[in-house]
Amino acid sequence: MNKFCSTYTKSVGFLLLFTAVAKLISITGRQGILGVEDPLLSLTYRQLLSVAGVLELLAAIFIIYGSNPRQKLITINFFSMAFLTYHLGIHFLGKEVTTHCPCLGRVTDQLHISQNLADLFIQFIIVYMFLGSVFLLVTACAKPELAMPASVKPGE
């Protein structure tokens, strides 16, 4: 795997690790929003942050320590598309549904980060994950170490 691809996947792995830990710390709190139902998925924010935090933690560990660069990029792309789909769904439900994403939970309060800055940070991460993974999957798949093994035929 080339150095750029390796640096990119590790950076995404650590970003996911940070957001996962933020979510998992947040679910231990008593904030009222944790009991509110997410308008898109019909789970409480506590449930949603729990599931998302565990999945992001598992993905981060795989992306940081895994050995297959192509699988790492596919995992990053899958998560970025899930995040994009969720945020677009919330957007299409309307601004009155929610004004800010609770993606980082209460960690933003503890770090004295404004909700607007936290929202920009989350949007940056999503775009970084999506564009980076698409670019590297398209350009790197021609390289032998990232391509499918010769014994595997597409569609099988």
C-alpha positions in Angstrom: 0.0 0.0 0.0 1.4 3.4 -0.9 2.2 5.9 1.8 -0.7 8.3 0.9 -3.2 5.5 1.1 -1.8 4.3 4.4 -1.8 7.8 5.9 -5.3 8.4 4.7 -6.7 5.2 6.2 -4.9 5.7 9.5 -6.2 9.3 9.8 -9.8 8.1 9.1 -9.3 5.3 11.6 -8.3 7.8 14.3 -11.1 10.2 13.5 -13.6 7.3 13.8 -11.9 6.3 17.1 -12.3 9.8 18.4 -16.0 10.1 17.4 -16.7 6.6 18.8 -15.2 7.4 22.1 -17.1 10.7 22.2 -20.4 8.9 21.6 -19.6 6.2 24.2 -18.7 8.7 26.8 -21.8 10.8 26.1 -24.2 7.9 26.6 -23.2 7.7 30.3 -24.6 11.2 30.9 -28.0 12.4 32.1 -28.7 15.0 29.4 -32.4 15.2 28.4 -31.6 14.8 24.7 -30.4 11.2 25.3 -34.0 10.2 26.0 -35.4 12.0 22.9 -36.3 9.9 19.9 -34.3 10.4 16.7 -36.8 11.5 14.1 -35.3 9.4 11.4 -34.5 6.0 13.0 -37.1 6.0 15.9 -34.4 5.2 18.5 -33.6 7.3 21.4 -30.4 9.3 21.0 -28.9 7.2 23.8 -29.6 4.0 21.8 -28.5 5.6 18.5 -25.2 6.8 20.0 -24.6 3.4 21.7 -25.0 1.5 18.4 -23.1 4.0 16.3 -20.3 4.3 18.9 -19.7 0.5 19.0 -19.9 0.2 15.2 -17.5 3.1 14.7 -15.1 1.7 17.4 -15.0 -1.7 15.6 -14.5 0.0 12.2 -11.7 2.2 13.6 -9.9 -0.8 15.0 -10.2 -2.6 11.7 -9.1 0.4 9.7 -6.1 1.1 12.0 -4.9 -2.5 12.4 -6.3 -4.4 9.4 -4.0 -5.6 6.6 -6.2 -5.3 3.5 -6.1 -1.8 2.1 -9.0 -2.3 -0.3 -11.3 -3.6 2.5 -10.3 -0.7 4.7 -11.3 1.7 1.9 -14.6 -0.1 1.3 -15.3 0.1 5.0 -14.6 3.8 5.0 -16.8 4.3 2.0 -19.6 2.3 3.6 -19.5 4.3 6.8 -19.3 7.7 4.9 -22.3 6.7 2.8 -24.2 5.7 5.9 -23.4 9.1 7.5 -24.3 11.0 4.4 -27.6 9.1 4.1 -28.5 9.8 7.7 -27.6 13.5 7.5 -29.5 13.9 4.2 -32.5 12.1 5.7 -32.5 14.5 8.7 -32.1 17.5 6.3 -35.1 16.4 4.2 -37.2 16.0 7.3 -36.8 19.7 7.8 -34.8 22.2 9.9 -37.5 22.2 12.6 -36.7 18.6 13.5 -33.3 19.3 14.8 -30.9 22.2 14.7 -27.7 20.4 15.5 -26.3 16.9 15.1 -25.8 15.1 18.4 -23.0 13.0 16.8 -20.4 13.9 19.3 -22.7 13.8 22.3 -21.9 15.9 25.3 -18.1 15.9 24.6 -18.5 19.2 22.8 -19.8 20.8 26.1 -16.9 19.4 28.0 -14.4 20.7 25.5 -16.2 24.1 25.3 -16.7 23.7 21.5 -19.6 25.5 20.0 -22.3 23.3 18.4 -21.8 25.1 15.1 -18.1 24.2 15.1 -18.9 20.6 16.0 -21.4 20.4 13.1 -18.7 21.7 10.7 -16.2 19.2 12.1 -18.7 16.3 11.5 -19.4 17.5 8.0 -15.7 17.8 7.2 -15.1 14.2 8.4 -18.0 12.9 6.3 -16.8 14.6 3.1 -13.1 13.7 3.9 -14.1 10.0 4.3 -16.4 9.9 1.2 -14.2 11.7 -1.3 -11.0 10.2 0.0 -12.3 6.6 -0.2 -13.9 7.1 -3.6 -10.7 8.7 -5.0 -8.5 5.9 -3.6 -10.8 3.1 -4.6 -11.0 4.4 -8.2 -7.3 5.2 -8.6 -5.8 2.5 -6.4 -7.8 -0.5 -7.6 -5.6 -0.8 -10.6 -2.6 -1.5 -8.3 -1.9 -5.2 -7.8 -1.8 -5.0 -4.0 -5.3 -3.4 -3.9 -7.0 -5.3 -6.7 -9.1 -8.4 -6.3 -7.1 -11.6 -6.4 -7.0 -13.2 -9.8 -8.9 -16.2 -8.6 -11.9 -14.1 -7.8 -14.1 -13.0 -10.7 -16.5 -10.1 -10.4 -20.0 -11.2 -9.7 -19.1 -14.4 -7.9 
